[in-house]
Amino acid sequence: MDSDHRPILPVLPFFLVCQLAHACLIALSPRVPGRIVGTAALYALIASAYQRTTGDAQRNYSIGNSIMSQAFTIFVLSWLNDPVHEFRHERDYSSPAELPFLRRVWWALCIINSPRGVGWSNQVANIPPCPSEARWPFVRRKLLSAFRWFLFLDITQSYQRSNPLFSRRDMDLSSQGYLMLPINTVARFGSLVGMIGMQYALLAALFVALGISLPRDWPEVYGRWSDSYTIRRFWGRTYHQLLRRLTAGIGKACCRAFGLRPGTWQSRYTQLYAGFAVSGLLHCGGDLMVNPSFFGSSFPFFFSQALAITFEDIVIELVRRSGIKCPRPLAHVIGYAWAVLWLCISAPWLINWTLKAGIIDTNRIPVSLIDRVIPNLPASAARF
């Protein structure tokens, strides 16, 4: 199916309808037959979205991922949990079941759009500390943070626009040599990291300024990058924050289904592999919206992270048992080097197919300060 021939997806109306319908399903908390009907209707709506296009390959991939995230969220919140009877927010003063229906729908919308469960009884692990400053200092700090993310995003986007690697389908990450591979990898992934960071900071500033939420509802979107001295810590503490409700929720459900006791190595690695399988399938939603023939292309990259973590755990355990003493700073340096090496090994499994598919990730922001202030800098950097 050529995406050019598909009808255009009305993105905002789709997500509004999907989330409102899901919130109504949560608020009603029906018995199994009602949940089956409601879930089937929601999944039919999602399936219809994959028959459409946004008109741009990069946006297709991004929106496709978001739609698949909605699909997994529906499963987790409607079948693995009963939010009305199981979840509570720290500022809930009465049982959600006692609220009027419309207020219960709003309550459910808040759950759906709190993927880390900050302030909720289902809050995920390893969330950064919650802000404690007053309203307007928080807003100013977030606006400054958004500007810093904008500059970072501008650098990565300008570099990609100046580098033919990111606009030609006959090139891949190794085309410019292995010395450039880490730089090109960071530039590609940096656009996504920067965009998420900027959007999160702007939303935090807006919602707190309007009084819709409090500063403590908005911990940093990423964990500390200095914690990324193992692959496990990179995904578990730094980057995978917004997917932990889905990955951890389904991973723990798999353990319960297999009768595995919490804390055992069997439970630990079942959660690990189930979590990255969920992450891989979620990103396959992007593959599907770009073109059904690409479905599954993103999966190897994400699932391979579980294999790398397993290898990493084995090495760490062997070193521990051997009695080798390594100074912590040196161990961290070795860990950072390993994390970068693995990123360079595995990144082509995700990036190369997107380049060949024509997913051009260079227009996330409409205005470039770098192009206006120092127009020749990106080109010079790329030639270097």
N, C-alpha and C positions, 0 to 999 in steps of 0.2 A: 504494500500500500504506500503510495507516494504521499508524503505529508502535504505536498502542495495541492493535492486534490481533495483533501479532507476539509470539512467545514470548520470555521474558526470557533474555538472554545471561548465562551464568555467567562473568563477566569474568576473575576470577583463575584458575579452572581452564582457561579457554581459552588464556590467555597462557602458563601453565605447560606445557600440552601442546604448544602451537605452538613455544615456544622449545626445549623438550626434544627434540622431534622434529627441529627444525632443527639442533640441536647434534649429534644422532646422525648426521644426514646429513653434516655437516661432518667429524665424527670418522671416519666410514667412508671419506670421500673416494672415492666409487665412480666407475666409468667413466661415460661419457655415458648409456648406457641406464639405469643405476641412478639417476643424477641426475635424469633425466627423470621416472622413476617417483616418486622422493622429492619432487621439486618439485611434480608434479601432485597428490600427496596433500596436501601442505601448502597448496597453493592451493585445493584442494577444501574443506579445513578453514576457510580464510579466507573463502571464498565462503559457507559455511554461517553464519558469524558475521554476515554482512551481511543475513541473513534474520531476524535477531533484533533486539532492542532492549534498552537498559538501563533503559527506563522514564522517562527524562528527556532532553529535547531537547539541553540543554547537554552532558550526559554522553555522549549519542550522538555528538555532534560530536567531542568529545575522544577518545573510545574509537575512533571510526571513523578518525580521523587516525592513532592509534597502530597500529591493525590494518593500515592501508595502509603505514605505515612498516615493519611486519614483512614485508609483501609485497615491498617494494623491497629490504629487507635480505636476504631469501632470494635474490633475483635477483643482487644484487651479490656476496654471499659464496659463492654456489653456482655462478655462471656467469661472472662477471667475474674471480673470484679462486679460488685453491685454497689456503685458509688453512693447512692442515696442512703444505703444502710451500713456501708462500711467506711466511707471517707468522712473526715471532718477537717475544716479549716480552723486555724488557731483563733480566728475572729468569728466563728460560728457561735451564736448565743442560743440557738435552739436546733433541734433535729431538722435536717433538710426535708424529711418526710412531712413535717408540720407546716412547711412554707406554702404560700399560695402557688399555684401552678406556674405562673409567669416568673415569679421570683426563683422558683426551683429550676426553671429553664435557664435563667441567667446564672445561677449557681453551677449548673451543669456546663454551661459555656466556659465558665472560669476554669473548671477542671480540664476540659478538652484542651484549652489553650495554656495550660500550665504543665508542659511536658516533663519538668523536673519535680513538680509537686511542691514547690517552695511554699512553706507555711502550711502544707497539708499533711494529714496523717500518713500519706503514701509517699512522702518526700524521698527521693532517691539518694544514694550514697555519694560522698565525695563532692558535695556542692561547696563552692567557695564561700567564705564568711559573708553573712548578710550585712549590707551597709547600715550604719548607725547614725549618719549625719542627718541634719534637718532637711526639710523639703527643698528649699531653693539652693543651698550649697550642693545638694545632690544633683539637681537639674543642671547647674552650671558645670559640674564635673562630668556629667554624661554628655553634654553638648561638646565639651572639649575632647572627650574620648571619641565621640563620633567624628570630629574633625581630624583627629589623629588617624583613625581608621580610614577616613577618606583619603588622606595623604598616602597612606600605605597602599590602598587600593589603586590610587592614581599611578603610583610607581609601577605596580605590577601590570596594570592595564597598558600604560605607555610602553613598557618594555615589550609586551606581547604584540602591540600594534606595529612596533618597529622591527620585529623579528619575523622573517618569512616562515619560520617553523610553524607558527600558530595560525597561519592562513592558507597553507598549502597541504593538499591531501596526500601528496606523494612523499612526505617527510614524517619522521617519528622522532622520539626523544633522543635517540642515539645518532641522529643524522649530523649533528654538529660536534660530535666527539664526546667522550665520557667526562671530560673536564667541565663541559657546559651542562651536562645532564642535571647535576644538583641545582644549578641556577634556574634552568628551564622548568624543573619540577616545582621549585618554590614559587616561581612566577605563576605557574598554572594553578597550583593549590592556593597560593596567596590571595588570588582574586576571590575565591569562595570564602576563605577565612575572613578576609577584610570586609566582604559584603555582609556576612552574618554579623560580624562585630559592629559595623556601622548601623545596620538596621536595628539591632538590639539596643544599642545606646540611644538612638533616636526615639524608639518606642518607650524606653524607660523614662527618658526626659519628658516626653509628651504625657504619658499616663500619670506620672507623679505631679507634673505641673497642673494638670486638670483635676487632681485630687481623686482620680479613679483608683489609684493604688498608693502604697507607701514605699519609701526608699528601701526598706528591708525586704520587700517583695522582689527586688531586682539584684541579686548577687551577680558577679561577673559571669558572662556567658561562657567563658573558657576558664579552666583551671590554670594554675601557674605553669608557664612554659618551661620553667626550670625544673619542674617535676618530671619532665619527659626523658629521663635517662634510662628507661626501659620501654619496650613496645607496649607492655601491659599498662604501664603508668600513663603513657601518651594517650592511649585510647580510653582507659578507665578513669583518669583524673583530669586530663587536659582537654581533649577534643570531643569525645563522644557524649558530652553532657546532655544535649537535647534529645538524644535517642535512648537514654538509659531506661525510661519508663517502659519502652517497647522491648528493648533487648533483655533487660533484667526480668521484666514481667513474664515474658514468654519463656526465658531460660528457666526461671523458678517453676513455672507451670510444667515444663518438661520433666524437671526433677521430681515433682510430685507425681506425675503420671508414671514414672519409672520406679517410684518408691524409694528414691535416694535420700538418705539422711543429710540434712544441712551440715556443712563443715567438712564433709568427706571429700577426698580427691575426685571421686566419681561425680559428685554434685558440682564441684568446682569446674571441672572440664566440660561437663554437660552444659552448664550455663555459658561457658566460654564459647563453645562451638555453636550452640543454639543462638546466642546473641549475635555472633558475626554472620550466621546464616540469615537471621532477620535483617541485619544491616545490608547484606548483599541483595536480598530479595527486594528490600525497600528501594534500593538504587536501580534495580531492574525495572522499576516503574518508570524511571527516566528513560532507560533503553527503549521500553515499549512505546513511549510517546514520541520519541525521535523517529523510530521505525520498528514495526514488529519483528523485522528480520534481525535486529540487534538485541532482542530480548535475551538476557543472560550474560551480556558482554561485561557488565560491571561486577558480576558475582565473584569471579576468581580473585580479584584484588582484595575484596573485603573478607572473603572466607580464608584467604591465605594469611591474614593477620593472626587468626587463631593458631595456625600451624607455626608461625614465627614465634608467638608467645609460648607455645608448648616447648619448642626448641630452646627458647630463652630460659624458661623455668628449669629445664633439664641441666643446662650449663650452670646456672646459678646454684642449683642443688649440688652438682658435682664439685664445684669450687668450695662450697660450704663444707661438704663432707671431707674434702681433701685437707682441710685445715689451713689453706693458704690465707694469709692475712694481707689485705690490700687496703691502703689508706682510702678513706671515703672520697676525698676529692679525686683521686686517681680512678677509683671505681666509677664515679660519675662521668668522668671524661671518657672512659672506655664505653660506658653506657650510651652517652650522647653519640659517639662515633658509630656504634652499632645501630642506633636508631636511624641515623642519617643514611648509613649504608643500606639498611633494609628498605628505607623509603625509596632510594635510588634503584634498588633491585625490583621492587614491586610496583612502583608508580607507573612504569610503562604499560603494565597490564590493564590499567584504567585509562591512562591518557592517550595511548597510541590509537586505540579504536575510536576515541572521540575526535581526534584530529582527522582521521580518515573519513569519519561520518560528517565532517564539516561543522562540528560544534565549535564555533568561534567565540571565545570567551574574552572579548576585548571591549564590550560596550555596556558594562554594568553601570557606569556613571555617565551622565550626559555631558558633563563639563570636565575638562582636564586643566588643572592649574599648571602642570608641568609643560604641557604642549604650548600654553600661552606665555609662560614666563621664560622657560628654557627650551625652546622648540627643538634644538638639535641634541639635547642630552640623551634621550632614549635611543636615538639612532647611533650615537657615538658609543653608548654602552653596549648595544647589540653587536656592533662591529668589533668591539673589543672582545 
